[in-house]
Amino acid sequence: MAGMVLYSEALYPDDAVERGIFGPDLGVRFADAASVADIPEALAAEAEGLMIFRHFLPGHELARFPRLRAVVRMGVGYDRLDRAACAARGILVCNVPDYGTTEVADHAIALALALRRGLLLHHAAQRATPPAAWRYLDHPLIRRNDTLGFGILGLGRIGTAVALRAKAFGARVIAYDPYQPNGTERALGIDRARSLDDLLASVDTLSIHAPLTAETRGMLGARALALLPAGAVVINTARGPILDVEALAEAMRAGHIAGAGLDVLPVEPPGDPVPTLLAAYRAREAWVEGRLIITPHSAFHTPEAWRDIRVKSAETMRAALLGPRPQNVITPEMF
């Protein structure tokens, strides 16, 4: 056996899929640990590959993995990994960018449509005690799609899929992503904003699809939200810390932001102090009723996507450890 791949969590009932992909050259172990720090020393000392799903991998833990050659983040986002510390050790870091694309894109569009069609507003009104009159509601949320500017922040795989879906519903789509080459927007038949401020000022619905980096952390705060037109909707299916949810709460309470759909929060699972929006949502307070949807970081999930994570993560680890060449590398400075 050439080496051992360690999963920091016991994600699956057996290792049949992994053995089929790794073959005889790589063994598989599941640590079933509460965190990377709780992985037994014997397993850490043996691991040449480390699979990370929910856990965080801080740099100071790497010393416990003397044989480690590759880390695969079993998902798109890689903010859970200390990439600089891994690079300093010569450890290859990869992610799985091509799973859950359709699921997250569908989820983002579903959130936007549910809010813009007033589904939750009417739902809340009709189940009130007593129920509202049997008639439609007039509200800033409810708008025709082909009158709206639909903004995409981050035009990667998921952002692109959302852009195409929004176009299909008739919206004028505008994207901002300074890391995409010129002409990407032309290939998609959408418009391109030259700055974040330009994007915010020109869209009625903003859908966030950027990775969490030092640049994007806290990118959308009170000043940014104020640039959105009155009656705007904010959708976040990316990473919670990109958006200041307390500033969003204030903008919604003031009526400037008409509605929001959040699949992610700054801290997950949320703990004390619970964000204002989540507390109001759970209490069904009048100022968020029908205007806010919160889902528990579930946008990625279908049985098909769950299998994709498993298979694609194993394939990525095999390529990293056995070749012929690594895939989905997010430590380009090493190559």
C-alpha positions as CSV (number, residue, x, y, z in Angstrom):
1,M,0.0,0.0,0.0
2,A,1.5,3.4,-1.0
3,G,-0.3,5.4,1.6
4,M,-3.3,6.1,3.7
5,V,-6.1,8.7,3.1
6,L,-7.8,9.8,6.3
7,Y,-11.3,11.3,6.5
8,S,-11.6,13.4,9.6
9,E,-15.3,12.5,9.9
10,A,-17.1,9.2,9.6
11,L,-19.3,10.3,6.7
12,Y,-20.2,7.0,5.2
13,P,-21.3,3.5,6.4
14,D,-18.4,1.8,4.5
15,D,-15.4,2.5,2.3
16,A,-16.6,0.7,-0.8
17,V,-16.7,3.7,-3.1
18,E,-13.4,5.0,-1.9
19,R,-11.7,1.6,-2.3
20,G,-13.1,1.4,-5.9
21,I,-11.5,4.7,-6.7
22,F,-8.2,4.4,-4.8
23,G,-7.5,0.8,-5.8
24,P,-4.8,-1.1,-4.0
25,D,-2.4,1.8,-3.7
26,L,-4.2,3.8,-1.1
27,G,-5.9,2.7,2.2
28,V,-8.9,4.5,3.7
29,R,-9.5,5.4,7.4
30,F,-12.4,7.3,9.0
31,A,-11.5,9.2,12.2
32,D,-15.0,10.0,13.4
33,A,-13.5,13.0,15.2
34,A,-15.3,16.0,16.6
35,S,-12.6,18.3,15.1
36,V,-9.2,17.9,13.5
37,A,-7.6,18.3,17.0
38,D,-9.5,15.2,18.2
39,I,-8.0,12.9,15.5
40,P,-6.0,10.2,17.3
41,E,-2.2,10.7,17.0
42,A,-1.7,7.3,15.4
43,L,-4.0,8.1,12.5
44,A,-2.6,11.6,12.1
45,A,0.9,10.3,12.0
46,E,0.0,7.8,9.2
47,A,-2.1,10.0,6.9
48,E,-0.7,11.1,3.6
49,G,-4.0,12.5,2.4
50,L,-6.6,14.3,4.6
51,M,-10.2,14.8,3.6
52,I,-12.0,17.8,5.2
53,F,-15.7,18.3,5.0
54,R,-17.2,20.2,8.0
55,H,-14.0,20.6,10.0
56,F,-11.5,23.4,10.1
57,L,-7.7,22.8,9.5
58,P,-5.7,25.5,11.3
59,G,-2.0,25.7,10.6
60,H,-0.9,24.7,14.1
61,E,-2.5,21.3,13.6
62,L,-0.3,20.4,10.7
63,A,2.6,19.3,12.9
64,R,0.6,16.3,13.9
65,F,0.6,15.1,10.3
66,P,4.2,14.5,9.4
67,R,3.5,12.4,6.3
68,L,0.7,14.7,4.9
69,R,1.1,15.4,1.2
70,A,-2.4,16.5,0.2
71,V,-5.6,18.0,1.7
72,V,-8.9,17.8,-0.2
73,R,-11.7,20.1,0.9
74,M,-14.8,18.1,0.2
75,G,-16.7,21.1,-1.2
76,V,-16.3,24.3,-3.1
77,G,-15.3,26.8,-0.4
78,Y,-11.8,26.5,1.1
79,D,-11.9,29.1,3.8
80,R,-11.8,26.3,6.4
81,L,-8.2,25.5,5.5
82,D,-5.0,27.4,6.3
83,R,-3.7,27.4,2.8
84,A,-0.6,29.5,3.6
85,A,0.5,27.0,6.3
86,C,-0.1,24.1,3.9
87,A,1.9,25.8,1.2
88,A,4.8,26.4,3.6
89,R,4.9,22.7,4.3
90,G,4.6,21.8,0.6
91,I,1.2,20.2,1.2
92,L,-1.1,20.2,-1.9
93,V,-4.5,21.7,-1.3
94,C,-7.4,20.9,-3.6
95,N,-11.2,21.5,-3.5
96,V,-14.2,20.0,-5.4
97,P,-15.6,22.9,-7.4
98,D,-17.9,21.0,-9.7
99,Y,-20.4,19.5,-7.3
100,G,-23.7,21.0,-6.3
101,T,-23.6,23.7,-9.0
102,T,-27.1,23.1,-10.2
103,E,-28.5,22.7,-6.7
104,V,-27.1,25.9,-5.4
105,A,-28.1,27.8,-8.5
106,D,-31.6,26.4,-8.3
107,H,-31.7,27.3,-4.6
108,A,-30.7,30.9,-5.2
109,I,-33.2,31.4,-8.0
110,A,-35.9,29.7,-5.9
111,L,-35.2,32.1,-3.0
112,A,-35.4,35.1,-5.3
113,L,-38.6,34.0,-7.1
114,A,-40.3,33.0,-3.8
115,L,-39.7,36.5,-2.5
116,R,-40.3,38.4,-5.7
117,R,-43.6,36.6,-6.4
118,G,-44.8,37.3,-2.8
119,L,-45.2,33.6,-2.0
120,L,-44.2,34.0,1.6
121,L,-46.2,37.2,2.0
122,H,-49.4,35.5,0.9
123,H,-48.6,32.4,2.8
124,A,-48.2,34.3,6.0
125,A,-51.3,36.4,5.4
126,Q,-53.5,33.4,4.7
127,R,-52.5,31.4,7.7
128,A,-52.8,34.4,10.1
129,T,-55.5,34.4,12.8
130,P,-57.9,35.6,11.4
131,P,-56.7,35.1,7.8
132,A,-56.3,38.1,5.6
133,A,-58.9,39.0,3.0
134,W,-59.0,36.7,-0.1
135,R,-57.1,39.1,-2.3
136,Y,-53.6,39.9,-3.6
137,L,-51.1,42.0,-1.6
138,D,-49.3,45.1,-2.9
139,H,-45.8,45.1,-1.6
140,P,-42.3,46.4,-2.8
141,L,-41.2,42.8,-3.0
142,I,-43.6,41.9,-5.7
143,R,-42.2,42.8,-9.1
144,R,-42.2,41.6,-12.7
145,N,-38.9,39.8,-13.6
146,D,-38.3,41.6,-16.9
147,T,-38.4,45.0,-15.2
148,L,-35.6,44.0,-12.8
149,G,-31.8,44.1,-12.8
150,F,-30.5,40.8,-11.4
151,G,-27.0,41.2,-10.0
152,I,-24.5,38.4,-9.7
153,L,-21.5,38.9,-7.3
154,G,-19.0,36.3,-8.4
155,L,-19.2,34.7,-11.8
156,G,-17.8,31.3,-11.2
157,R,-19.5,28.0,-12.0
158,I,-22.5,28.7,-9.7
159,G,-22.7,32.4,-10.5
160,T,-22.8,31.5,-14.2
161,A,-25.5,28.9,-13.6
162,V,-27.6,31.5,-11.7
163,A,-27.0,34.1,-14.4
164,L,-28.4,31.8,-17.1
165,R,-31.4,30.9,-14.9
166,A,-32.2,34.5,-14.2
167,K,-32.0,35.3,-17.9
168,A,-34.4,32.5,-18.6
169,F,-36.9,34.3,-16.3
170,G,-36.5,37.5,-18.3
171,A,-34.3,39.5,-15.9
172,R,-31.6,41.8,-17.1
173,V,-28.5,40.2,-15.6
174,I,-25.4,42.2,-14.5
175,A,-22.3,40.5,-13.0
176,Y,-19.3,41.8,-11.1
177,D,-16.2,39.6,-10.9
178,P,-12.8,41.3,-11.4
179,Y,-11.1,37.9,-11.8
180,Q,-13.1,36.8,-14.8
181,P,-11.5,37.7,-18.2
182,N,-13.1,40.3,-20.4
183,G,-15.6,38.8,-22.7
184,T,-17.0,36.3,-20.2
185,E,-20.1,38.4,-20.0
186,R,-20.5,38.5,-23.8
187,A,-20.4,34.7,-24.0
188,L,-23.2,34.5,-21.5
189,G,-25.2,37.4,-23.0
190,I,-25.2,39.4,-19.8
191,D,-23.9,42.8,-18.8
192,R,-20.7,43.5,-16.8
193,A,-20.3,46.0,-13.9
194,R,-16.9,47.5,-13.7
195,S,-17.0,47.9,-10.0
196,L,-18.9,46.6,-7.0
197,D,-20.5,50.0,-6.4
198,D,-21.7,50.1,-10.1
199,L,-23.2,46.6,-9.6
200,L,-25.0,47.5,-6.4
201,A,-26.5,50.7,-7.8
202,S,-27.9,49.0,-10.9
203,V,-29.6,45.9,-9.6
204,D,-32.9,45.2,-7.8
205,T,-31.9,41.7,-6.8
206,L,-28.4,40.8,-5.6
207,S,-27.2,37.2,-5.5
208,I,-23.9,36.5,-3.8
209,H,-21.6,33.8,-5.3
210,A,-18.1,34.9,-4.3
211,P,-15.7,32.7,-2.2
212,L,-14.8,33.8,1.3
213,T,-11.4,35.5,1.1
214,A,-9.7,38.3,2.9
215,E,-11.0,40.6,0.1
216,T,-14.6,39.5,0.3
217,R,-15.0,39.1,4.1
218,G,-17.4,41.9,5.2
219,M,-17.6,43.2,1.6
220,L,-21.3,43.9,1.9
221,G,-21.9,46.1,4.9
222,A,-24.2,49.1,5.6
223,R,-22.6,51.3,3.0
224,A,-22.8,48.7,0.3
225,L,-26.4,47.8,1.1
226,A,-27.4,51.5,1.0
227,L,-26.2,51.6,-2.6
228,L,-28.9,49.1,-3.7
229,P,-32.1,50.7,-4.9
230,A,-35.0,50.9,-2.5
231,G,-37.0,47.7,-2.5
232,A,-34.0,45.5,-3.4
233,V,-33.7,41.8,-2.5
234,V,-30.5,40.2,-1.2
235,I,-29.7,36.5,-1.7
236,N,-26.7,34.7,-0.1
237,T,-25.9,31.1,-0.9
238,A,-22.2,31.6,-0.8
239,R,-20.5,32.3,2.6
240,G,-22.0,34.1,5.6
241,P,-19.2,36.4,6.5
242,I,-19.3,38.1,3.1
243,L,-22.6,39.8,4.2
244,D,-23.0,41.9,7.4
245,V,-26.3,40.4,8.6
246,E,-26.8,43.0,11.3
247,A,-26.5,45.7,8.7
248,L,-29.0,43.8,6.6
249,A,-31.4,43.6,9.5
250,E,-31.2,47.4,9.9
251,A,-31.8,47.9,6.2
252,M,-34.8,45.6,6.2
253,R,-36.2,47.1,9.4
254,A,-35.9,50.6,7.7
255,G,-37.6,49.3,4.6
256,H,-34.8,50.0,2.2
257,I,-34.2,46.2,1.6
258,A,-37.5,44.6,0.8
259,G,-36.5,41.0,1.4
260,A,-33.7,38.6,1.8
261,G,-33.0,34.9,1.3
262,L,-30.1,33.4,3.3
263,D,-28.7,29.9,3.1
264,V,-25.6,30.9,5.1
265,L,-24.8,32.9,8.2
266,P,-21.6,34.3,9.6
267,V,-21.4,31.6,12.3
268,E,-22.7,28.1,11.6
269,P,-24.4,26.6,13.4
270,P,-25.6,29.9,14.9
271,G,-25.1,30.3,18.6
272,D,-25.4,33.1,21.1
273,P,-25.7,35.9,20.4
274,V,-28.2,34.8,17.7
275,P,-28.2,37.2,14.7
276,T,-31.0,39.7,14.8
277,L,-32.5,38.4,11.6
278,L,-32.5,34.8,12.7
279,A,-34.1,35.7,16.1
280,A,-36.8,37.7,14.4
281,Y,-37.4,35.0,11.8
282,R,-37.8,32.3,14.5
283,A,-40.1,34.5,16.5
284,R,-42.2,35.3,13.3
285,E,-41.9,39.0,14.1
286,A,-44.0,41.2,11.8
287,W,-41.2,43.1,10.2
288,V,-39.6,39.9,8.7
289,E,-42.8,37.8,8.1
290,G,-43.0,37.1,4.4
291,R,-39.9,39.1,3.7
292,L,-37.2,36.7,4.9
293,I,-36.3,33.0,4.1
294,I,-33.5,31.3,6.0
295,T,-32.3,27.8,5.2
296,P,-29.6,25.9,7.1
297,H,-26.7,25.9,4.6
298,S,-28.7,23.3,2.6
299,A,-28.5,24.8,-0.9
300,F,-26.0,22.2,-2.1
301,H,-27.9,19.2,-0.9
302,T,-29.6,16.5,-3.0
303,P,-28.8,12.7,-3.0
304,E,-27.1,13.2,-6.3
305,A,-24.9,16.1,-5.0
306,W,-24.0,14.1,-1.9
307,R,-22.7,11.3,-4.0
308,D,-20.9,13.7,-6.3
309,I,-19.0,15.0,-3.2
310,R,-18.0,11.5,-2.2
311,V,-16.9,10.4,-5.7
312,K,-15.2,13.6,-6.9
313,S,-13.4,14.1,-3.6
314,A,-11.9,10.6,-3.8
315,E,-11.0,11.2,-7.5
316,T,-9.3,14.5,-6.6
317,M,-7.3,12.8,-3.8
318,R,-6.2,10.0,-6.0
319,A,-5.0,12.5,-8.6
320,A,-3.1,14.4,-6.0
321,L,-1.4,11.4,-4.5
322,L,-1.0,9.0,-7.4
323,G,-1.2,11.3,-10.5
324,P,-0.9,11.6,-13.3
325,R,-1.4,15.2,-12.3
326,P,-3.2,17.0,-9.5
327,Q,-6.7,18.4,-10.1
328,N,-8.6,21.4,-8.6
329,V,-5.5,22.8,-7.0
330,I,-6.0,25.9,-4.9
331,T,-2.4,26.4,-3.9
332,P,-1.1,27.6,-7.3
333,E,2.0,29.2,-5.8
334,M,3.4,25.6,-5.4
335,F,3.4,24.9,-9.2
